[in-house]
Amino acid sequence: MKKFDVVIVLGGGIDGTLKPFHYTKERLKAFVKLDKSLLLSKPIIASGGYSVWIKKPKITEAEVIKHYSVKRGIPANHIFL
């Protein structure tokens, strides 16, 4: 594996709640299965704003990614939006 400075998790769609769309959830499942020592060795950036399908929800895709990841053991202070 090559050197890296940051881990980026791309958004992929939300429905305005803390639950990601199916295809986004599949991406997040793969992400949280990665080696925790690898994930925690660098900052994690969660990306994603508002889905084009919804009029400006109260929560962004990045916040959904963070919520999902924290529930699965990744420290909140390690994830940047």
N, C-alpha and C positions, 0 to 999 in steps of 0.2 A: 504494500500500500504506500502511496506517495504521502508526503507531508501535507498537512492541512492546518489552517489557522482557525477555522470556524465550521460548525455544522449548521446547515441551512435546511429547514423543513418548509416546503412550499405548501401554500394553501390549495384547496381544491374544491371548495364549495361548502356552503352551510345553509341551514334553513332558518336561521334566526334564533336558534337555541344553542345549547352547549353540545348538542349531538351533531357530529359531522355526517355528511352524506356518505352513502355506502362506499364509493370509490375513494373518498378522502379517508374514511376509517381504515380501509385496507392499506393505504399508504402509511398511516400512523401506526398500525399494528406492526408493520415491517420496521418502522423507525424504532419503536420502543423495544423490539426484540434484539437490536444491535447490542454488542458488548458494552455494558455500562461503563467499564473503565475507559473505553474509547469515547463514549458519549460525554463523559464527565471530564475528559482531559482538555476540552475546548469549549468555548461558549456556544450555546445553541441559539440560533435566530429563527423564530417562528414568523413566517411571512403570510400575508393575505389580509386584505381589507374587507370590503363588503362584496357580497355576491351580486352579480348583475341581475339575478332573478328576484331579489328582494329589495324593497325600498329601505335603505339604510337601517339595518337592524341595530339593536342595542349592543351587540357583541360582534367582534370581527373574527375572521377566519384565524388570525394569529392567536387571539384569545382562546378560541376553541382548541387549537393545537396545544397551547400551554395547559389548559384545563385537563385535556385528555392525557397528556404526558405526565403531569403531576400526579394524577390519580393512579398512574402506573409506575410510580417510584422515582421519577426524575425531579430533583429539587427545583422548586419554583424560582429560586434566586439564580439559577443557572440558565434560565430561558429568558431571552430578550425578545420583545415584540418589535 
